Amino acid sequence: MAEGVATTGEIWRVMDFEITEDKFVVVKEGERRRDYVMDEQGIIAMVRGRGLLVITGCGHPGVINTVRHAMRMTGVDEVYGVVGGLHLRKAREERIERTIRELRELDPSLIAPCHCTGIRAVSALYREFRDRMRTFHVGDRIRIG
């Protein structure tokens, strides 16, 4: 893509709490099958001196799976920010709480949930990360530096 920017490729699903109960379906060879959305990817940008900026799509693989996958791919342990859909709109409270605990450990400077994150999750994220949270909508820009 560009120097310091990459796509995740297929994101490994290793965090058991992020396995969704969504029932997406795809038709292959005339047969309906469950779609685990394995083709969803994220974007990773290296922010010099700050760490990774991870941009999710809808977040079907889970935000923690996506961020940890980006860390494995790049060998970078610092996470500057997470932007995108976190796919928590229909999530149970336990999953939202666990996501927040995991994000707390990753310690990003910027969290900008959008799309399918859901009001309950956005509210919980705001309570936890107040000064790091940003609203982010289509057409908005993030200036880093």
C-alpha positions in Angstrom: 0.0 0.0 0.0 2.5 2.6 1.2 5.5 2.6 3.5 4.4 1.9 7.0 0.9 0.8 5.9 -0.4 -2.7 5.4 -3.5 -4.8 5.4 -4.0 -7.5 7.9 -4.9 -10.3 5.5 -7.1 -13.0 7.1 -7.3 -12.2 10.8 -6.8 -15.1 13.2 -9.6 -15.7 15.6 -7.9 -16.7 18.8 -9.8 -14.8 21.5 -12.7 -17.1 22.4 -14.8 -14.3 23.9 -14.9 -12.6 20.4 -16.5 -15.5 18.6 -19.9 -14.1 17.6 -23.2 -15.7 17.4 -24.0 -13.9 14.2 -25.7 -16.1 11.6 -24.4 -14.7 8.4 -25.0 -16.9 5.4 -23.2 -17.3 2.1 -24.3 -19.4 -0.9 -21.5 -21.6 -2.3 -22.1 -24.1 -5.0 -25.8 -23.7 -4.6 -25.7 -24.5 -0.9 -26.3 -22.1 2.0 -23.5 -22.2 4.5 -22.6 -20.1 7.6 -20.3 -17.2 6.7 -17.7 -16.5 9.3 -16.6 -13.4 7.4 -13.0 -14.7 7.1 -12.3 -12.3 4.3 -12.7 -9.2 6.5 -9.4 -7.3 6.8 -8.1 -4.3 8.7 -5.5 -1.7 7.9 -2.3 -1.2 10.0 -0.4 2.0 10.0 2.9 2.5 11.8 2.9 5.9 13.6 6.5 6.7 14.1 7.3 7.0 17.8 3.8 6.0 18.9 3.0 2.5 17.7 0.3 1.0 15.5 -2.9 2.6 14.3 -5.3 -0.3 13.6 -8.3 0.5 11.5 -11.1 -2.2 11.5 -13.9 -2.7 9.1 -17.0 -3.9 10.8 -15.0 -5.8 13.3 -16.4 -9.3 12.8 -13.1 -11.0 13.8 -13.2 -8.9 17.1 -11.2 -5.8 17.8 -8.8 -7.6 20.1 -8.2 -10.4 17.6 -7.6 -7.7 15.0 -5.1 -5.6 17.1 -3.2 -8.7 18.4 -3.0 -10.0 14.8 -1.5 -6.6 13.7 1.0 -6.8 16.6 2.0 -10.3 15.5 2.4 -9.3 11.9 4.5 -6.2 12.6 6.4 -7.3 15.7 5.3 -3.9 17.3 3.9 -4.1 20.8 2.7 -0.5 21.2 -0.7 0.4 20.0 -1.3 4.1 19.3 -4.9 3.8 18.3 -7.9 1.7 17.3 -10.4 3.2 14.8 -13.5 1.5 13.2 -16.4 -0.8 13.8 -16.0 -2.9 17.0 -19.0 -5.1 16.2 -20.4 -4.9 19.7 -23.9 -3.5 19.0 -25.6 -6.8 19.9 -22.9 -8.0 22.3 -23.6 -9.3 25.8 -22.3 -7.1 28.7 -19.6 -9.7 29.5 -18.1 -9.3 26.0 -18.1 -5.5 26.2 -16.5 -5.7 29.7 -13.8 -8.2 28.5 -13.1 -6.0 25.4 -12.6 -3.0 27.7 -10.3 -5.0 30.0 -8.2 -6.1 27.0 -8.1 -2.6 25.5 -7.0 -1.3 28.9 -4.0 -3.7 28.7 -3.2 -2.6 25.2 -3.3 1.0 26.4 -4.1 2.9 23.1 -3.9 6.7 23.1 -6.8 6.9 20.7 -10.1 4.9 20.5 -12.6 5.9 17.8 -15.4 3.4 17.7 -17.9 3.8 14.9 -20.3 1.9 12.6 -21.5 -1.2 14.4 -20.1 -0.6 17.9 -23.4 0.2 19.4 -24.5 2.8 22.0 -24.0 0.5 25.1 -20.4 -0.3 24.1 -19.6 3.3 23.1 -20.9 4.5 26.5 -18.9 1.9 28.4 -15.8 2.8 26.3 -16.3 6.4 27.1 -16.6 5.8 30.8 -13.3 3.9 30.8 -11.2 5.8 28.2 -12.9 9.3 28.5 -10.0 11.5 27.3 -8.8 9.0 24.7 -12.2 8.6 23.0 -13.1 10.3 19.8 -16.3 10.3 17.8 -15.5 9.4 14.2 -17.9 9.5 11.2 -17.7 9.1 7.5 -15.6 11.9 6.0 -13.9 12.8 9.3 -10.1 13.0 9.4 -7.6 12.0 12.1 -4.5 14.2 12.3 -1.6 12.4 13.9 1.5 14.4 14.9 
